[in-house]
Amino acid sequence: MTLPRYSAFETSVAGALRALGHNVALQVGVAGYRIDLAVRHPEETERFVLGIECDGATYHRASAGSWLGCGRRTGSAIQ
């Protein structure tokens, strides 16, 4: 198994959030589904309170038809 690669944008956003005092984890998920950035609860650090997806270059190069129906998850994708 290879370790996930983080984009420069992801690490930059994570750094900015950390500078504000947030505990940030990168590439959090299970079963092949990953959230790029996840912010931990300040007191219950085993819980996440915010998930952030950073759409990468592949997403932006995709045609409209290839992603409009992808059914992106919303809500609580990470626990």
C-alpha positions as CSV (number, residue, x, y, z in Angstrom):
1,M,0.0,0.0,0.0
2,T,1.4,3.4,-1.0
3,L,1.0,6.5,1.2
4,P,-1.4,9.2,-0.1
5,R,0.2,12.1,-1.8
6,Y,-0.8,15.6,-0.7
7,S,-1.1,18.4,-3.1
8,A,0.6,21.7,-2.5
9,F,-2.8,23.3,-2.2
10,E,-4.0,20.8,0.5
11,T,-0.8,21.3,2.5
12,S,-1.2,25.1,2.2
13,V,-4.8,25.1,3.4
14,A,-3.9,22.6,6.2
15,G,-1.1,24.9,7.3
16,A,-3.4,27.9,7.3
17,L,-5.9,26.1,9.4
18,R,-3.3,24.9,11.8
19,A,-1.9,28.4,12.1
20,L,-5.4,29.4,13.4
21,G,-5.2,26.7,16.0
22,H,-7.1,23.8,14.3
23,N,-6.0,20.2,14.5
24,V,-6.1,19.1,10.9
25,A,-5.6,15.6,9.4
26,L,-5.1,14.9,5.7
27,Q,-6.6,12.2,3.6
28,V,-9.1,10.8,6.1
29,G,-11.5,8.1,5.2
30,V,-12.3,4.4,4.8
31,A,-13.0,1.9,2.0
32,G,-11.3,4.0,-0.7
33,Y,-13.3,7.2,0.0
34,R,-11.1,10.0,1.3
35,I,-11.8,13.5,2.5
36,D,-8.8,15.7,1.7
37,L,-8.7,17.6,4.9
38,A,-10.5,16.9,8.2
39,V,-10.7,19.2,11.2
40,R,-10.8,17.5,14.6
41,H,-13.1,18.5,17.4
42,P,-11.1,20.7,19.8
43,E,-12.0,18.6,22.9
44,E,-13.0,15.3,21.5
45,T,-10.1,14.7,19.2
46,E,-11.2,11.3,18.0
47,R,-14.1,13.1,16.3
48,F,-14.0,15.3,13.2
49,V,-16.2,18.4,12.9
50,L,-15.4,19.5,9.3
51,G,-14.4,17.8,6.1
52,I,-12.9,19.7,3.2
53,E,-12.6,18.3,-0.4
54,C,-10.0,20.1,-2.5
55,D,-10.9,19.5,-6.1
56,G,-7.7,18.8,-8.0
57,A,-6.5,19.3,-11.5
58,T,-8.1,16.1,-12.8
59,Y,-11.5,17.3,-11.6
60,H,-11.1,20.6,-13.3
61,R,-10.1,19.0,-16.6
62,A,-13.1,16.7,-16.6
63,S,-16.0,17.5,-19.0
64,A,-19.2,18.7,-17.4
65,G,-21.0,15.5,-18.2
66,S,-18.4,13.4,-16.4
67,W,-18.9,15.0,-13.0
68,L,-22.4,16.5,-13.0
69,G,-24.0,13.1,-12.2
70,C,-21.3,11.8,-9.9
71,G,-23.5,12.1,-6.8
72,R,-20.9,13.6,-4.5
73,R,-21.6,12.9,-0.9
74,T,-22.7,15.6,1.4
75,G,-23.2,15.6,5.1
76,S,-21.3,13.3,7.4
77,A,-19.0,11.3,5.2
78,I,-16.4,10.9,7.9
79,Q,-16.9,10.0,11.5
